[in-house]
């Protein structure tokens, strides 16, 4: 049976994810600490610490932009062609990694550059990113990355990991990546635009080979920066629930 504190925290968390923050982040963090001290094995922490790798929607940019204010801050990032990976750290130690299909690939990623063994923090950190082969064409990069995950023994190819997002965070996209960089992760180059009409400019630049040339890309990713707007899209009954979208052409 859930305690009153656990129910209260879930209620605050649900409201926050629906764009209705009722208490400050500091107050919420203190409630979580109180619950962790009294009932660390409760369902709330089991659910929160479940490592899941969300899919990246590939759709029309027009549908994605529909309903956004003209000055909504957007981030343009490279769509690196490799293998999507989610990492989990517990009290700073690299604990687990899963692939897009949910397979445990932890042992395959030990020693990969850009994946720190230890971080100077407490609690659980979940990171989303892409495993890829640098200095290769997109198709070759994807083939090498997927081959490394299937290999039964060591893999000779040099691989990199680019971190895009903290999955269990209340930070906006920019601050999330900034925090990842401070922790020692490699983060992708990005561009900011404050007008939805500018997205088309970046799309054309990528198609012309002028954007993100240092990565093996097969498109660009457009993301809403605000965490509040992200959660509104994820949890509301809007026709378009995605806060990031991949554009391939």
HELIX and SHEET records of a PDB file:
HELIX    1   1 UNK A    4  UNK A   17  1                                  14    
HELIX    2   2 UNK A   25  UNK A   38  1                                  14    
HELIX    3   3 UNK A   43  UNK A   48  1                                   6    
HELIX    4   4 UNK A   61  UNK A   65  1                                   5    
HELIX    5   5 UNK A  106  UNK A  109  1                                   4    
HELIX    6   6 UNK A  138  UNK A  150  1                                  13    
HELIX    7   7 UNK A  173  UNK A  182  1                                  10    
HELIX    8   8 UNK A  196  UNK A  198  5                                   3    
HELIX    9   9 UNK A  199  UNK A  207  1                                   9    
HELIX   10  10 UNK A  227  UNK A  235  1                                   9    
SHEET    1   A 4 UNK A 190  UNK A 193  0                                        
SHEET    2   A 4 UNK A  74  UNK A  80 -1                                        
SHEET    3   A 4 UNK A 217  UNK A 224 -1                                        
SHEET    4   A 4 UNK A 244  UNK A 247 -1                                        
SHEET    1   B 4 UNK A  93  UNK A  99  0                                        
SHEET    2   B 4 UNK A  83  UNK A  90 -1                                        
SHEET    3   B 4 UNK A 124  UNK A 132 -1                                        
SHEET    4   B 4 UNK A 160  UNK A 166 -1                                        
END                                                                             
